[in-house]
Amino acid sequence: QVQLVESGGGLVQPGGSLRLSCAASGSIINIHTMNWYRQAPGKQRELVALITSGGSTNYKDSVKGRFTISRDNAKNTVYLQMNSLSPEDTAVYYCNVRGIGFVYWGQGTQVTVSS
């Protein structure tokens, strides 16, 4: 059974940083992309960043230059380094792994940016 376990969320002041981690356990092969989504209260879930198996990345415009996604293929782990956080970044952040014929989601981790 595949499980995605996220960690690293919490409360941070505006301008601060957090690093999210998502470790995939179980047997997963042929992962195409590892992704981070977020969902703010009353809003739809949105893609924040993705990284392909080859290391190519793509970001939501509002986080470009502030967030960095990376992955450790050997550990099936994806990270999201978030800098210069603002209250608009407050949301539940979800890890997502996609390949041919499968999609897995993590349980989500709360990120709250507030003074």
Phi, psi and chi 1 to 4 in degrees:
 res  aa     phi    psi   chi1   chi2   chi3   chi4
   1 GLN       -  127.8 -176.4   71.3   18.2      -
   2 VAL   -83.8  137.8  173.3      -      -      -
   3 GLN  -138.0  135.9 -170.3  173.8   16.0      -
   4 LEU  -108.5  123.3  -57.7 -177.2      -      -
   5 VAL  -115.5  117.5  179.0      -      -      -
   6 GLU   -99.0  152.7  -62.5  144.4  -16.3      -
   7 SER  -154.4  164.3   60.0      -      -      -
   8 GLY   107.2   -5.6      -      -      -      -
   9 GLY   -73.6  173.9      -      -      -      -
  10 GLY   158.5 -165.1      -      -      -      -
  11 LEU  -101.5  131.0  173.3   64.5      -      -
  12 VAL  -141.4  149.7   64.0      -      -      -
  13 GLN   -78.2  155.6  -68.3 -173.5  -17.5      -
  14 PRO   -54.2  137.4  -28.4   36.3      -      -
  15 GLY    89.5   -8.5      -      -      -      -
  16 GLY   -83.0 -176.1      -      -      -      -
  17 SER  -131.8  152.1  -62.3      -      -      -
  18 LEU  -143.5  154.0  -76.6  174.2      -      -
  19 ARG  -125.2  118.9 -172.9 -170.8 -167.0 -144.3
  20 LEU   -94.8  144.9  -54.8 -177.6      -      -
  21 SER  -127.4  149.8  -61.2      -      -      -
  22 CYS  -142.6  114.2  172.6      -      -      -
  23 ALA  -106.9  130.2      -      -      -      -
  24 ALA   -97.6  123.7      -      -      -      -
  25 SER  -110.1  159.1   62.7      -      -      -
  26 GLY    95.2 -178.2      -      -      -      -
  27 SER   -91.4  109.4  177.4      -      -      -
  28 ILE  -127.7  126.2  -53.3 -179.4      -      -
  29 ILE  -127.0  159.0   58.9  172.8      -      -
  30 ASN    56.6   46.8  -64.4  -35.3      -      -
  31 ILE   -70.3  130.3  -66.6  174.3      -      -
  32 HIS   -91.1  -55.2  -74.8 -170.6      -      -
  33 THR  -133.4  148.2   62.2      -      -      -
  34 MET  -118.0  133.5  -58.3 -176.3   80.4      -
  35 ASN  -137.2  155.4  -43.9  -70.5      -      -
  36 TRP  -119.8  129.1  -74.0   98.7      -      -
  37 TYR  -115.4  165.1  -75.1   76.0      -      -
  38 ARG  -145.0  154.9   69.1 -174.8 -179.2 -171.8
  39 GLN  -138.7  116.0 -172.7  166.1   19.4      -
  40 ALA   -89.1  157.5      -      -      -      -
  41 PRO   -55.4  129.4  -25.8   34.7      -      -
  42 GLY    76.6    5.9      -      -      -      -
  43 LYS  -122.1  163.0  -65.5 -172.9  177.5 -179.3
  44 GLN   -77.5  154.8  -69.9 -171.4  -25.7      -
  45 ARG   -67.0  137.4 -168.1  171.5  -63.0 -172.0
  46 GLU  -132.1  149.7   60.2 -177.1    7.0      -
  47 LEU   -77.1  128.2  177.9   63.9      -      -
  48 VAL   -99.0  -45.8  175.2      -      -      -
  49 ALA  -159.9  150.1      -      -      -      -
  50 LEU  -138.8  155.2   69.7   84.8      -      -
  51 ILE  -139.1  132.4 -175.4  166.2      -      -
  52 THR   -85.8  173.0   69.0      -      -      -
  53 SER   -63.1  -25.7   57.7      -      -      -
  54 GLY   -87.9   -3.3      -      -      -      -
  55 GLY    97.9    1.1      -      -      -      -
  56 SER   -71.0  143.7  -62.4      -      -      -
  57 THR  -125.5  157.9   59.0      -      -      -
  58 ASN  -149.3  145.4 -159.3    5.5      -      -
  59 TYR  -133.0  150.9  -62.8   91.8      -      -
  60 LYS   -63.5  140.9  177.2 -179.5  172.8   60.5
  61 ASP   -54.2  -40.3  -76.5  -13.3      -      -
  62 SER   -70.7  -11.5   63.4      -      -      -
  63 VAL  -111.2   -4.7  -52.2      -      -      -
  64 LYS   -58.4  134.8  -73.9  180.0 -179.3  177.5
  65 GLY    85.6  -12.5      -      -      -      -
  66 ARG  -114.5  -35.1  -58.9 -172.3  -61.6  121.0
  67 PHE  -107.1  146.5  -69.7   10.6      -      -
  68 THR  -134.5  124.6  -57.8      -      -      -
  69 ILE   -99.9  141.6 -170.9  170.7      -      -
  70 SER  -148.0  165.3   59.8      -      -      -
  71 ARG  -145.1  153.0   65.0 -169.3  -78.3  177.7
  72 ASP  -117.7  100.8 -176.5  -26.6      -      -
  73 ASN   -63.5  -35.1  -71.4  -27.2      -      -
  74 ALA   -64.8  -30.5      -      -      -      -
  75 LYS  -102.1    0.2  -63.8 -178.7  178.8  179.2
  76 ASN    49.5   47.7  -84.1  -16.3      -      -
  77 THR  -125.6  139.2  -60.6      -      -      -
  78 VAL  -123.2  145.1   61.7      -      -      -
  79 TYR  -123.2  154.8  -53.6   95.2      -      -
  80 LEU  -135.7  107.8 -173.9   67.0      -      -
  81 GLN   -88.6  122.0  176.8   66.3   42.9      -
  82 MET  -118.2  117.8  -55.3 -174.9  -65.4      -
  83 ASN  -116.4  164.4  -60.6  -32.2      -      -
  84 SER    49.0   48.1  -58.2      -      -      -
  85 LEU   -67.9  145.6  -75.3  161.3      -      -
  86 SER  -126.8  163.1   71.3      -      -      -
  87 PRO   -55.8  -27.1  -29.7   36.8      -      -
  88 GLU   -67.7  -13.9  -70.1   69.6   34.1      -
  89 ASP   -86.5   -4.3  -63.2  -46.7      -      -
  90 THR   -63.4  125.0  -64.9      -      -      -
  91 ALA  -177.6  171.0      -      -      -      -
  92 VAL   -89.0  127.4  178.4      -      -      -
  93 TYR  -101.9  131.8  -76.4   70.8      -      -
  94 TYR  -119.1  136.0  -64.0   90.5      -      -
  95 CYS   -87.9  147.0  171.4      -      -      -
  96 ASN  -146.1  136.2  167.3  -79.7      -      -
  97 VAL  -126.4  131.2  172.1      -      -      -
  98 ARG  -128.7  144.4  -65.0  179.4 -178.7  -89.4
  99 GLY  -153.5 -171.4      -      -      -      -
 100 ILE   -70.5  115.9  -64.4  177.5      -      -
 101 GLY    85.3    4.4      -      -      -      -
 102 PHE  -149.8  151.0   65.5   85.1      -      -
 103 VAL  -142.8  130.0  177.0      -      -      -
 104 TYR  -124.1  145.2  -61.4  113.3      -      -
 105 TRP  -122.8  146.0  -72.2   91.5      -      -
 106 GLY   -83.8  177.0      -      -      -      -
 107 GLN   -84.3  -12.7   79.8  -74.2   -5.6      -
 108 GLY    96.0  148.0      -      -      -      -
 109 THR  -136.2  134.3 -174.9      -      -      -
 110 GLN   -80.2  132.0  177.3   69.0   46.9      -
 111 VAL  -119.9  122.0  170.8      -      -      -
 112 THR  -123.3  123.3  -58.3      -      -      -
 113 VAL  -111.3  111.2 -175.1      -      -      -
 114 SER  -158.4  147.8  175.2      -      -      -
 115 SER   -94.1      -   55.7      -      -      -
